[in-house]
Amino acid sequence: MTNIFELLLSTTSQGLLWSVMAIGVYLTFRILDIADMTAEGSFPLGAGIAAMCIVNKVNPVVATFAAFLGGMLAGLVTGLLNTKLKIPSLLAGIITMTGLYSVTSRVIGNAANISLLGKDTIFTEAQKWVMTRNNSVIVVGLLIALLVIGLLMLFFSTEIGLAMRATGDNPDMSAANGIKTENMKILGYMISNACIALSGALIAQNNGFADLNSGVGTIVIGLASIIIAEVLLKNQKIGLRLFTIVIGAILYRLILALVFEMNVQPSDAKLASALVLVVCLSLPNFRLHRNKKGGSDHATSLED
């Protein structure tokens, strides 16, 4: 029973930190209808910026905010490539992601990773108020997730936020109504990657190191969290949708943890993660098939 409780605490704490990244992916994937690969570059960038700031004795809160700003700059680059240079969104994201590998390497001193062992982080500061490490991660993760969701709800209720949503729904009609769709896309890229870099900074501080290759598979993890959330609750208002993404991220980490509890060999960890992702991303298809089957059975009963 204790092990189950500890597993739930661990997956909840990890899921809350990853949910901020999933919300960032959601902004481009669902709001703007763009598959933005910049995520795999902005995530380690945020981790690297925060880690270097902390190593140089910058306040952890300031270091985390610096990572947030770094992610905004990464999103700005992708947005300009896509809108001003007319490079397709997928290719623009890949170009930025590739360039960010070198940028992140420079940020962390041309090393593969940078350790935060023995350094004060945002979580060690929180431990002064709560007793355990897991509790501090949960409290900080929950507060930041709620802050991000609250600010996004306020933003999407403004004229600019509504214009961004309209741009994602129908860019041609939005442009015809005087909305500067290119600017909306750039802003969307910036907010999205700022959230992703923020998540990278938090996870680096929680893990105790920032790794140059930590962004590999980031966008797929975000998509899995979004899909799980949409299977749970579909067609909800924007605020509730963002909350369900947090739940989706926690459930994804729980599923992954349960798989690893089955004595999976370290060499098979990536394969196990890939299989979990396949199942998560396939859930909407199973739901659609079930709905179709239910509809055909209902039609047959009416004919009888």
Secondary structure, 3 states (H helix, E strand, C coil): CHHHHHHHHHHHHHHHHHHHHHHHHHHHHHHCCCCCCCHHHHHHHHHHHHHHHHHCCCCHHHHHHHHHHHHHHHHHHHHHHHHCCCCCHHHHHHHHHHHHHHHHHHHCCCCCEEECCCCCCHHHHHCCCCCCHHHHHHHHHHHHHHHHHHHHHHHHCCHHHHHHHHHHHCHHHHHHCCCCHHHHHHHHHHHHHHHHHHHHHHHHHHHCEEECCCCCCHHHHHHHHHHHHHHHCCCCCHHHHHHHHHHHHHHHHHHHHHHHCCCCCHHHHHHHHHHHHHHHHHHHHHHHHHHHHHHHHHHHHHHC
